[in-house]
């Protein structure tokens, strides 16, 4: 009775995932043109502007590297790892296969119980958890991690390293 709910905003979620994919695809195209075997140290930066509400922008930056040690005839692999960490993996017999990511845009509708806690007479006098929003954050994280896992399986990866979770409102 009166519990909050989390709703994924599928159109916005798709926009974020598509924008990130486009930025990485463009970065890969630049690496191919440069004759790179890999891109390391990739950073994805989300953009936003006051004058463009609702704009979805990603900027992808990385360092293209070439190897003389291996004969590679495939498209460059993308990695957020530093050049040193990338080299450590290769030295131990692992070849990174790419970047995987997942975004989820969610809306949390607060239930009656949470609304009454927030607007009650004593609401401003104590810190308190807002359980509907906490559950919404957990739900959004689970959806994003499902996407990451699906992408990793699509690349035939044996694992995912360096997972970071970002939240914005």
PyMOL commands that set and color helices and strands:
alter all, ss='L'
color gray80, all
select helices_A, chain A and resi 10-34+83-91+112-119+123-125+131-154
alter helices_A, ss='H'
color red, helices_A
select strands_A, chain A and resi 5-8+38-47+57-65+77-78+106-109
alter strands_A, ss='S'
color yellow, strands_A
deselect
rebuild
show_as cartoon
